[in-house]
Amino acid sequence: MELPKYALFRGRIVPYGEARLGVLTHALNYGTGCFAGLRGYWSDEEKELFVFRPRDHFKRFLDSARLLAMELPETIDGLLGHLQDLLRAEGLKSDCYIRPLAFYADETIGVRLHDLTPAVSMVAFPFGKYFDNDDGAHVTVSSWKRIDDNMIPARGKIAGSYVNSALARSDAQRAGFDDAITLNKDGHIAEGSVANLFMVRNGSVVTPPITDDILEGITRATFMTLLQEEMGITTVERSIDRTELPLAEEAFLAGTGAQIVPITRVDHRPIGGGRPGRLTLALRDLYFEVVRGKKAKYRSWCQPVYAAAAAGAPAPA
Ligand SMILES: Cc1ncc(COP(=O)(O)O)c(C=O)c1O
C-alpha cells in the first residue's frame, strides 16, 4: 500500500512521517480508540473528488468516541474542514480511502477510559478494492461470535473490537473463503467481518436489526434508502438464522470498504444458483452512479473536494 504524504495530527497537517506515537500510547496497548472509514470517488467527467456521506461518517465517529467516554474538541463541521484541508494537501485524483482515528494518546500504563487525553488523526490514500473477489464471494459462518454490545459497544467503530473481525476474517481466508459471517450471542447472523449483510428471501429484502450486535453501517442505510426510493422495496429489519442464508435467493455484503459484494456461496452451498442475483447487480450499478455524483437526487451525499476549494469555501456545508 502506498503511504500518504500527509496526516492530520494533533490539529495540524504534517508530513506523514512526522505523525509518530510512542509505544506506550494507551490506545496502542489497550485498543482504546475508535475510527471511521470513508471513501472518496474520483469523477473523470467532472474532474472532481467526491467524498461519500462524510457528515454521517463523522456523526458515527463522534458517537463512537462518546461510547469510549472521550471528550473530543471536534464537531462534524470541524472534521469536515480537516478532511478538506487534508485531501487538498494530498491532492488525490483517484478513488481513495480516508481514515480518521480518535485515540487515547497518553503514554501510560493502566486500563481505564477516564483521566486520559484523546487525540485525533486523519489520513487519506489511494484505494481500490477491499475484497479481491467482489464478484461472487464464498463465505463461511465463523466459529468466532460477533462481539456483544455488553462486551464492547458493537454499534461503534471501536479499534480494539476489530480483533474480533480479524480473527474471523483471517481464519476464513486461510481456510480458502473470501470472508466470514459472524453470529451474535443469540446465534443470529450479525454481519461480515467488515460489512453488513443483506439477503433476499422469499422475495423480501432482509437485514439484521441494529439491535443484533451489528455496526450501524452507513452503506446499509444507503442501500435501504435506495431500495425504498428507487425500487419501492422496504427492507425488513429482523433477525436472520444461519440456515436461512443458503436458502436465500440472493445475499450481499455492504460496507464502505467492501462497497457491495454479492455472496454466491456459504460453506460450499450455492446461494441463488451460485451467481450474483438480479437485485444485487441492479443495486451495485445504482450505488456506483450515486457515489460518483451521477444521480442528482443523491448529490447531497457527495461532498466535492476541489470545486469547494476553487470557490473559496472554507468548509463544506
Ligand atoms: C464490522 C463492520 N461492519 C459493517 C461495516 C459497514 O459500515 P459502513 O457501511 O458504515 O462502512 C464496517 C465497515 O466499515 C465494519 O467494519
The ligand as an ORCA input file, in Angstrom:
! r2SCAN-3c Opt
* xyz 0 1
  C     -17.559     -4.564     11.268
  C     -18.142     -3.699     10.205
  N     -19.447     -3.812      9.919
  C     -20.043     -3.052      8.978
  C     -19.327     -2.123      8.257
  C     -20.002     -1.252      7.247
  O     -20.119      0.052      7.724
  P     -20.155      1.295      6.742
  O     -21.156      0.985      5.716
  O     -20.556      2.430      7.604
  O     -18.796      1.442      6.189
  C     -17.964     -1.988      8.509
  C     -17.182     -1.029      7.709
  O     -16.600     -0.159      7.977
  C     -17.361     -2.776      9.515
  O     -16.052     -2.644      9.792
*
